[in-house]
Amino acid sequence: MVFKCMTLPHVLIGCPTFEGKKYCLQEYFEGLSGLTYKNFEVCLVDNSFTPAYASLLESQAKKWAVENGKPFTVHRMAFDL
């Protein structure tokens, strides 16, 4: 008996980040765009002290999601000081 998988398993790509990693955001989004596996969604977890970085993440994530047709969420975990 041979079993065939009709669809690829759905994968969640999670990544913690904080404002100190702002320098590599562009590379991160480019890397996601270059993935050959196609059945995935992305979740960034922001652990920054200011809401400005979360806003930057959300705007870039929204742009990437529209361009690539993939779900992308950003969760903010840090507290404002």
C-alpha positions in Angstrom: 0.0 0.0 0.0 1.4 3.4 -1.0 0.3 6.6 0.7 0.6 9.9 -1.1 0.5 13.2 0.7 -1.7 15.5 -1.2 -0.4 18.7 0.5 2.7 19.7 2.3 2.4 20.0 6.1 1.7 23.5 7.2 4.7 25.0 9.1 5.0 28.0 11.4 8.2 30.0 11.2 8.7 31.8 14.5 11.4 34.3 15.2 12.1 36.4 18.3 13.4 39.9 17.7 14.1 43.2 19.3 15.2 46.7 18.2 18.9 45.8 18.4 18.3 43.5 15.4 16.9 46.2 13.1 20.1 46.0 11.0 19.2 42.6 9.7 15.4 42.9 9.0 15.8 43.3 5.2 17.9 40.2 5.0 15.3 38.3 7.1 12.5 39.2 4.8 14.6 38.4 1.7 15.4 35.0 3.2 11.7 34.3 3.7 11.0 35.2 0.1 13.7 32.8 -1.1 12.3 29.8 0.7 11.4 26.9 -1.6 9.0 25.3 0.9 5.7 27.1 0.3 3.2 26.0 2.9 4.2 28.2 5.8 3.2 31.3 7.8 5.5 33.6 9.8 5.2 34.9 13.4 7.7 37.5 14.7 7.7 38.1 18.5 9.0 41.6 19.3 10.7 42.1 22.7 11.6 45.7 22.3 11.2 48.5 24.9 9.6 51.0 22.5 6.6 50.7 20.3 8.4 52.3 17.3 10.2 49.1 16.4 6.9 47.1 16.6 5.4 49.6 14.2 8.3 49.1 11.8 8.0 45.3 12.0 4.2 45.5 11.4 4.6 47.7 8.4 7.3 45.5 6.8 5.4 42.3 7.7 2.3 43.7 6.1 4.1 44.6 2.9 5.8 41.2 2.8 2.5 39.4 3.3 0.8 41.2 0.5 3.8 40.7 -1.9 4.0 37.0 -1.1 0.4 36.0 -0.3 1.4 34.5 3.1 0.0 35.0 6.6 2.4 37.0 8.8 1.8 38.2 12.4 3.8 40.3 14.8 3.3 40.0 18.5 4.7 42.6 20.9 5.8 41.2 24.2 7.7 44.0 25.9 6.4 46.5 28.4 6.7 50.3 27.8 9.0 51.9 30.3 
